[in-house]
Amino acid sequence: MPNPTPEKIEQFRKHLKNDWTRDETVAAWRKWHKQIAEFTAGATEALLKEACLRPGMRVLDLASGVGDPALHIAQIVGPSGHVTATDLGPGMISLAAELAAQQDLHNIDFKEAAAESLPFPDASFDAVTCRFGAMFFPDLQRALVECKRVLRPGGRLSFAVWGRREQPFISTTHGVLAKYVEMPKPDPDLPDVFRFAEHGKLQAELEAAGFQNVKENLLTIPARWEGSLELYWQEFSEVSVAARPVLAQLSPARRSDVHDEVLIGLQKFVQDGHLVLPLEVVFASAIRP
Ligand SMILES: C[S@@+](CC[C@H](N)C(=O)[O-])C[C@H]1O[C@@H](n2cnc3c(N)ncnc32)[C@H](O)[C@@H]1O
């Protein structure tokens, strides 16, 4: 990616905050959080394995959204450990806080924080985790250096990010939509959801930020949807930050065409009556020297 100007980064930051903190986004994640958590459970499991967590650890989870994987981590580190779950705005983590209360978890707190300026003292965590968030960090190096600063020496960072755009999870929905409407082209100067698809890219960024023992792994993880294809379409059209505004502009007839073609494409991934999509996810871990 070419170096974006500071003005472009600032513009992207505002756009990101607007996308992720607006009422429609928060309402959609509130509505579908259970199904999303089940669908992506394999990615959570793989990230937790990568993070090598133990009881008693102090963990910072970045871009926690509605609490995945922060709530699982709170269970693993137990009452002698602690989790700090962070996100750009109050909306998404407000649900994470409600879920923590329902699960009787008292070793977790919630804080609004952008990954590039973490409001925590140096060396205050044993581990930093982030699931499906690092692709959005506007100034990635600044965010990684912040992660390094708040980790204690020997502490571990573990990230899960999306692999290629050309994977069924994307082609069955966004890919179909792109045949009917011109989707906004990603700005080549700015971060993109698939920015770490190229093998070794995230690893190189972590090494550039001064991390050691950096590892990167691409895994294909089956994601099982516990509901009908119709429900999957509804969830996609409400949750997807990129697709929601595009779908809203389509005429009912065009929208119905997209819907029908998406459902036909999804049929190919139905196994024993359930939709199972293979998710290509990149996992990276690194140690603070
Ligand atoms: C796809 S959601 C992932 C949420 C959760 N970790 C999960 O896996 O379900 C992306 C989250 O990243 C957050 N986010 C985006 N950019 C961020 C940044 N620069 N700093 C912190 N959080 C950010 C958004 O607010 C959103 O909640």
The ligand as an SDF file (V2000), in Angstrom:
LIG
                    3D

 27 29  0  0  0  0  0  0  0  0999 V2000
  -15.6890   -6.7250   12.3680 C   0  0  0  0  0  0  0  0  0  0  0  0
  -15.8160   -5.9580   13.9480 S   0  0  0  0  0  0  0  0  0  0  0  0
  -14.9750   -7.1670   14.9350 C   0  0  0  0  0  0  0  0  0  0  0  0
  -15.4620   -7.1740   16.3350 C   0  0  0  0  0  0  0  0  0  0  0  0
  -15.0610   -8.3830   17.1710 C   0  0  0  0  0  0  0  0  0  0  0  0
  -13.6630   -8.3700   17.5250 N   0  0  0  0  0  0  0  0  0  0  0  0
  -15.4130   -9.6720   16.4660 C   0  0  0  0  0  0  0  0  0  0  0  0
  -14.5070  -10.3730   16.0270 O   0  0  0  0  0  0  0  0  0  0  0  0
  -16.6250   -9.9690   16.3420 O   0  0  0  0  0  0  0  0  0  0  0  0
  -14.6410   -4.6790   13.8590 C   0  0  0  0  0  0  0  0  0  0  0  0
  -14.5670   -3.8410   15.1100 C   0  0  0  0  0  0  0  0  0  0  0  0
  -13.3670   -3.0510   15.0170 O   0  0  0  0  0  0  0  0  0  0  0  0
  -13.6140   -1.8140   15.6380 C   0  0  0  0  0  0  0  0  0  0  0  0
  -12.5750   -0.9000   15.1530 N   0  0  0  0  0  0  0  0  0  0  0  0
  -12.3950   -0.4870   13.8890 C   0  0  0  0  0  0  0  0  0  0  0  0
  -11.3240    0.2990   13.8200 N   0  0  0  0  0  0  0  0  0  0  0  0
  -10.7910    0.3880   15.0430 C   0  0  0  0  0  0  0  0  0  0  0  0
   -9.6790    1.0820   15.6040 C   0  0  0  0  0  0  0  0  0  0  0  0
   -8.9020    1.8310   14.8530 N   0  0  0  0  0  0  0  0  0  0  0  0
   -9.4360    0.9340   16.9320 N   0  0  0  0  0  0  0  0  0  0  0  0
  -10.2390    0.1610   17.6840 C   0  0  0  0  0  0  0  0  0  0  0  0
  -11.3140   -0.4990   17.2170 N   0  0  0  0  0  0  0  0  0  0  0  0
  -11.5830   -0.3910   15.9170 C   0  0  0  0  0  0  0  0  0  0  0  0
  -15.0340   -1.4750   15.2150 C   0  0  0  0  0  0  0  0  0  0  0  0
  -15.6270   -0.5090   16.0260 O   0  0  0  0  0  0  0  0  0  0  0  0
  -15.7110   -2.8530   15.2880 C   0  0  0  0  0  0  0  0  0  0  0  0
  -16.3320   -3.0630   16.5300 O   0  0  0  0  0  0  0  0  0  0  0  0
  1  2  1  0
  2  3  1  0
  2 10  1  0
  3  4  1  0
  4  5  1  0
  5  6  1  0
  5  7  1  0
  7  8  2  0
  7  9  1  0
 10 11  1  0
 11 12  1  0
 11 26  1  0
 12 13  1  0
 13 14  1  0
 13 24  1  0
 14 15  1  0
 14 23  1  0
 15 16  2  0
 16 17  1  0
 17 18  1  0
 17 23  2  0
 18 19  1  0
 18 20  2  0
 20 21  1  0
 21 22  2  0
 22 23  1  0
 24 25  1  0
 24 26  1  0
 26 27  1  0
M  CHG  2   2   1   9  -1
M  END
$$$$
